[in-house]
């Protein structure tokens, strides 16, 4: 069921960003573009996503991706949001709670705003229809641990993985195409061991999230996953922190309190892997030499590993503590 929003309700929105969406599709590529027209109509912000390789997203029926990616941006500016099209009613409700949490953590950054859409798609309480999922995949320890868990059915909460999504434009800038080629090569080799296809998306999300990345990477990542809503049922996001370190993850974009709220009625976002310590994740990865060989953890060297930075050093120590020093050559590539 879909509900038209009344003109009266629209007229109550002051200082409102109006968002529109469009799609371009070819046999090999799908591009979504979302234009956010700021209240004074003198400037706009366009965020785009270009999907290629692997399974492509279905047709753009809703503006859920736009609601997710623009929410924290609008809250920072203190502008309301109105979407010229359909948005999940469940997602709009969830984003209100999402915003309340972030305002309590960062009241100096995020303002209270309202959200409305031309059409609210009534999927509240319906829930995903099946258990088919896509994983946001970086090639690092966290996402590989989630990959192995789900591909081997470890635990009742595992889902049927249909693809892994590698994103160009977040940790690897769009200005580093060669680094992304190397990252894609590593990811492909690791995923081939499981027979899992790699999907790829390029995006300019950093245009609006770059200066607030620690707090807004959760919405950046999940907006990319939501493109598959309508075809798949779940988007999986590897958790950065063990549950024993939850105090450290407060006000961190990828946390188990706010990430599940970036769900609609038909496509659920699930954080995964927080019950495993990093050493336990390394122990799991060590059973798969092809994963270890292609591990990518570095934020200094795009596409590979420098072997010297804090994260490379920490990962080497993790392997040493597990008496697994032989495979560490991969961290010097």
N, C-alpha and C positions, 0 to 999 in steps of 0.2 A: 504494500500500500504506500502511496506517496501523497504528501499533504502540501498544498500550496500555502505559502506564507502570505498573510494578508498585507495589503498596502499600508494599513495602520501600523503594523508591526515594523515594516520597513522604514516608515517615516519617523519612528522613534529613535532610529540609529543615527547619532550625531558623530562627527569625526570618524567616518567609516572608510576603510579600504575596500574597494569593490574588486572582486577577483573573477576572472574569466579563464576558461581553459579551451584548448584545441589540440587536435591530434593530426599527425602526418604519418602515413603508413605505406611501406613498400614491402615486397616479399621478404627482405632481409633485415629491415630496420623499423622500429616504431619510435616516434618522437612525440613527447607530450610537452606542451608549453603552457605556462600559467602566468597571466599578466595581473599584477596587483596595481590598480590605479589609486594613488594616494588622494586624500580628501580634497586637496586644492586643485586636483586635476592637472597640475603642471608637470608632474613627474610620475613615472611608473617603474615597477621592478618586475622583470621577467625571469622566472626560474624554469629551466628546461631539463628534460631527462631524455637521453637517446639510448634505447635498448637495442642490442645486436647480439648475435650468437646465442645458441641455446634456445630454450623456449621463450617466445616473445609474449608480452602481456596481452590480455584481451582488449577489446575496444573500450575507450574511455566513456563509461556510463555515469560516473560520479566524480565529484571534485574532492574526494577524500584526501588524495595526495596533497592537494593545495591547502586544505584545511590544516593538515599536519605541519607542512613545511613553513607556512606563513604565521602559525599561531604565536610562537615566541617572538618572532620579528615584530608582529603587530603589538604584542603586549609590551615590548620594550619601547615602542613609539607612543603607546597609549592610545592607539586607534582600534576601533571596533572592526569586525570583519563581516562582509556580506558576499555570498557566493552566488553568481549568476548561473545556476544549474542545481543539480541534485547533490546532497551530502547526506551521509548516513546519520540518522537521528541518534543512534547509539554512540557514534563517534562524537557528535556535538556535545552530548551529555558527558561523555568521558573527558573531553577536553576542558570542560568547565572545572571538573575535579582536578585535572592535571594542572590547570592554571592556579587553582587555589593552593596547591602544594608548593608550586614554584614561587608564588608570592610570599608564602610563609618563610621559605628559605632565603629568597633574594628580594625583599621588599623595595630595595633601592634600585632594582633593575627592571622588574616586571610589574606592570599595572593591571588592574582588573578591567577586562574588556568583555564585550558581548559578541556572540556569534549568531549568525542567521543565514539561511539559504533560501533561494527561490523555491526549492523543493526539498523537503526533508524526507528521505527514503526511510520508511518505517521498518527497520530491521531490529528494533530493540528487543532483546531477549531471545532472538531466534537462535543464534549461535552458529558456528561453522557446520557445514553439511557433512563433512568427512574429516579425514586426517592427513590430507596431502599438504605438504609444506615446502617452503623454499627457505634456504639459510643464507643470511648475510655472511659472506666469506671473505676473509682477508688473507688467509694462508698462515695465520699465526697460531700460537698455542691454544688460545681460547676457542676460536672457531673450529680448529681441527679436533679438539676434544669433543665438541658438540657433534661434529660430523661423525666421528667414530661411534659415539653413544647411539645416535639415531640409526645409523646404518647397521648396527649390530643389535638393535632392540634392547639396549641396556636400560631397564626401568620401565614402569608402566606409562610414563608420560612421553615416551618416544612417539614420533610421527613418521609417516612415510615420506621421505625426502624425494622430491622430484627434480630439484636442481639446486645449485649453489650460485649466489649472485656476487660477482666481483665488481666493485664500484670504482670508477676513475673520476677523480675530481675532489676526493675527500683527503685521505692520508697521502695519496699520490696526486699532486696537482695536475691540472690539465696541461700545464706548461712542461710536463715531464713525460712525453709519450714513450720514450725509450724505456724509462723505468717501469711504466705500466706494461709494456710488452714483456719485459722480464718477469714481472709479477704474474701476468697471465700464463706464461709458459710454466712457471712453478705450480700455479694453481691447477692447470690442466693436467699436468703429470700426476699430481697427488690425487685428484678426483677420478682420473682414469682408473686408478687401482680399485675404485669402488663402482665403476661403471656409471658415475653420476655426471650429468652434463653441466657445463659451466655456462652461465648466462652473464652478460656484460652490460653495464650501463655507464654512460658518461653523463655528468651533471655539473651545473654551475652553482650548486647550493652554497658553496663557500662565499659567494657574493654577498649573502645576507647573514651567514652563520659564522664566518671565519673569525671574527673578533670575540665571539662568545662560544668557541668550540667546546670547551669543557662542559658547558651546560646544555648545548643544543645539538650535540652529535647524535643523541638518541632519536630526536625527531628527524634529523637528516637521514639516518640509516633506515628508519621505519617507513619514511615516505617512499623510499625506493622500493621497499618490499610490497607496499600497498598497491603498486601497479598490477600485481597479480591477483588482487581481489576479484572474485567472479570466476576465476579458473581454479585457484588453489584456496586452501582453507586457513593456513597458518603461515606466519612469517616468524622465523626463529632468529634471535639475536643473542650471540654468545655474551655471557656476563663477564665483566672485567674484574669483579671482586668476589672473593669467597664470602659466604654469608657471615663468617666470623669477623669480617672487616666492614660490616655495613655502615659503621660510623664514618669510615673513610669515604664511603660512596655517596653520602648525603650531599646534595647539590652537585652531583656528577650526572651528566646527561643520561648515561646508561646505568640505571639503577632499577631494582626489582619492585619499587613502589610505584613509579610513574610510567615505566615502559608498558606494562599491561594495559594502561589506560589509553594507549594509542591504538585501540582496536575498534573496529566497527562490528555490527551484528553478524556479518558474514565472513569477516577476515580478522582473525585474532593474532595479536603480537604476543609472543611468549619469550621472556628471558630464559636462558637455559645455562646450566653448568655451574651455578653459584654454590652448589653443595660440594664441589671439588676444589681442593687447594691447588695451587699452581704445580706443586710437586706431584700431586695425584694426576693432574692433566698430562704432565711430562711422562709419567709412568705409562699412561694410556697410549700416548703417541709413540713411545719407544717400540711398541709391538708392530709398528708399520714403518719400516725403513724408508719407503718412498715418501711418506709424509715428512719424516725427519729431514730427509735430503732436500726437500723443497720448502722447508719452513721459512717463513718471512716474518720477522719480528721488528726490524729496524725502522726507525723514523728518520734516520739521518741519510741513509742510502736508499733512494727510491728503487724499488723492485728487487733489491737484494739485502745483504746484511753487512755492516761495516766490521762487526766483531769487536768493536771498541767502546761503543756508547753504553749508557747505563742499562738499556733494555737488552742489548746483545750480551753484555757481561752477566746480567742477572740470569738470562736464559742458559748461558753456559754453566753457571754455578748450579742451576737447577739440575742440569744433566749430570754434572760431576757428583752432586749429592746422591744421585741414583746410580752411581758407578757406571755411567754411560758416557765415557769420554771419547770413544772411537768415532762417533758420528759428527763430532763438533766441527769438522772441516767445513760444514755447510754454513756456519756462522761467519766465515772469513771471506765469503763470496760477495 
